[in-house]
Amino acid sequence: MQSPEKPEHLTEDLLQDPHRISALLREEGPARKVRLPRGLEAWIVTGYAEARAVLADSRVGKDPAAIQRLFERDGFESAGDSAVRALGGHMLNTDPPDHTRLRKLVNQAFTSRTVSRLRPRIEQITAELLDGIGDAERVDLLPAFAVPLPIRVICELLGVHADDQPAFATWSNTMLAWPTPEELQAAAAKMHAYLVDLIEEKRAKPAEDLLSGLIHVSDEGDSLSGEELPAMAFLLLVAGFETTVNLIANSVFALLREPAQLAALRADPALLPGAVEEFLRYDGAIHLATIRYTAEPVRVGDVEIPAGEFVFVSLLGANRDAGRFPDPDRLDVTRSATGHLAFGHGIHYCVGAPLARLEAEIALRALLERFPRLSLAAEPETLRWRESALVHGLETLPVLLR
C-alpha cells in the first residue's frame, strides 16, 4: 500500500466507475492524496464520518481568492475570464460572513413549507411531459422527461422565459462537464450576458418570481450587490435543476436494474418518500463536492492534511461506507437512509434539497403509475456517465415504455 501522502494517479474510471474507485481509495484510508485525470493534486475524502466532519470544518474553506492562488502556485491556468469569475461569485464559493449574508436571502424560498405550495404545478408539468411521450414505445428518458421537468420548475420559479430554457440547459451542461478553457469561457459569457439582461428586465418590470424578489431585496439596501445578483441567479438555476435531473434519472436506472426493488415499490407506493432517500444515498447526483482547501493543517482519520492543500469530498464514496450504511452496495427501498450526504452537510447543505425531494417523488410516482411495464432498452454496462467529476449523471437513459 502506498503512503497516503504519495498521490495515487486516477484515470477516467473516476467518472465512469466512481463507486469502485471510491471503495479502493477507502480501503487505504478515509482520506487519500490523488492526482486527478487532468493533473491536479488533491485529497479525496471517502469515509462517511470523515466526510461529514470535513464538510462542517471551518478550517476547510472555499474562499475563491485563496483557491485561485493555490491554482497558480501549482501551475494551473486562471479559473477563466471575467464571466467565469463573475458567475462563480455565489454563496457556494464563499465562507462566512459573506456566505451567511447571501444564504439568508434565499433560505425562505426553499423551505419545505414554501416548496410544498409548488406541488400542484409540478404535478401538472409532470403529467404534460408524460402525456407527450405516452404514445411512444421507446424514448430516451433524459431529454423526454428527467431534464425538462426540473428545468421548467426552476425556471418558472425564478422567472426565466420558456423559450430561453433550452439554451440555458446547454450552457449549464457545458460548464458542469470538463470543458476546455475556451468552451467554458464561451458558455459562461453567454450565460452571464443572458442573466444580466434578465435582471435588468425584472428590475424594469418586476414579476411574481424569485429573481424579482431578490432584486427588490437588493434595491432596498440589503446585501445583494449588482455583481452578486447574476451569480446567485446562476447558482439557483443550475443547482435547481442539475441535481434533480440526475436524481430522477439515476433513481429510474437503479430501479430498472433491481426488479425486486421495483416490484416492492410498485406494491407499496407509500415507500416512495423513504425510497427517494435511498436513491440519494445509493447513486446520488453529485460525486465530488465543490473544491475546498485547508486553511491550516487538518487531521482526517489517521493522516494530517497540511495547510494549503486542495480537498474534495466524495459524496458517492461516503454514502457507500459500510461503517455507516450496512451492505452499502445493495439498493433497498425499505432502508432508513437518513443521514446520507447526497445534499452535503454543514453551512453549504443544498438549499434546494426540499424542492429536489418533492420533484423526484412526484416524477417517480407518476412515471411508475403511467408505465407499469417500464424497462431498460439497453444493457446497463453500455450506458455512460457524463464527463464530470461534480455531476454524477447518465449521458442517455433509453427505456421501453410498454
Disulfide bonds with the S-S distance in Angstrom:
none
